[in-house]
Amino acid sequence: MKTTNLFPFTLNLGLSLATCPFVLGCLILQSLTQNAVEFGQISEEILRGIRLPVLKFTENSIEVDEMINY
């Protein structure tokens, strides 16, 4: 009576089943990283100094700042 060894078959099947989630995880991670970089660039564009209002300083406010710095 000949016995068959199922170990190579189960090993190949296991590797085949594990490959798909691994590749999908890598693709999702790449997509999330790209989205985070784009979000950072967009927020940086929104918060640029060019778009901030110009603050008007008076002589009194400059004197107060000088007293605080001492």
C-alpha positions in Angstrom: 0.0 0.0 0.0 1.4 3.3 -1.0 1.0 6.4 1.2 0.8 9.8 -0.3 2.6 12.7 1.3 0.3 15.8 1.5 2.9 18.1 3.1 4.1 19.7 -0.2 0.5 20.3 -1.3 -0.6 21.8 2.0 2.5 24.0 2.1 1.9 25.3 -1.5 -1.8 25.9 -0.7 -0.9 27.7 2.5 1.6 29.9 0.8 -0.8 30.6 -2.0 -3.5 31.7 0.4 -1.1 33.9 2.4 0.2 35.7 -0.6 -3.0 37.5 -1.5 -3.5 39.3 1.9 0.2 40.2 2.0 0.1 41.8 -1.4 -3.1 43.6 -0.6 -1.7 44.8 2.7 1.3 46.3 0.9 -0.9 48.0 -1.6 -3.1 49.5 1.1 -0.1 50.7 3.1 1.3 52.4 0.0 -2.0 54.1 -0.7 -2.3 55.3 2.9 1.2 56.6 2.8 0.5 58.5 -0.4 -2.7 59.9 1.0 -0.9 61.1 4.2 1.7 62.9 2.1 -0.9 64.6 0.0 -2.9 65.6 3.1 0.3 67.1 4.5 0.9 69.1 1.3 -2.6 70.3 1.2 -2.6 71.5 4.9 0.8 73.1 4.3 -0.7 75.0 1.3 -3.6 76.1 3.4 -1.4 77.4 6.3 1.1 79.2 4.2 2.2 82.6 5.4 1.0 84.4 2.3 -2.6 83.8 3.1 -2.4 84.9 6.7 -3.7 88.4 7.5 -1.2 91.1 8.1 -1.1 92.1 11.8 -1.0 95.8 12.6 1.4 96.6 15.5 1.2 99.8 17.5 4.0 101.4 19.5 2.3 100.3 22.7 2.2 96.6 21.7 6.0 96.8 20.8 6.7 98.2 24.2 4.8 95.4 25.9 6.7 92.8 23.9 10.0 94.4 24.9 9.0 94.3 28.6 8.0 90.6 28.3 11.3 89.6 26.7 13.3 91.0 29.7 
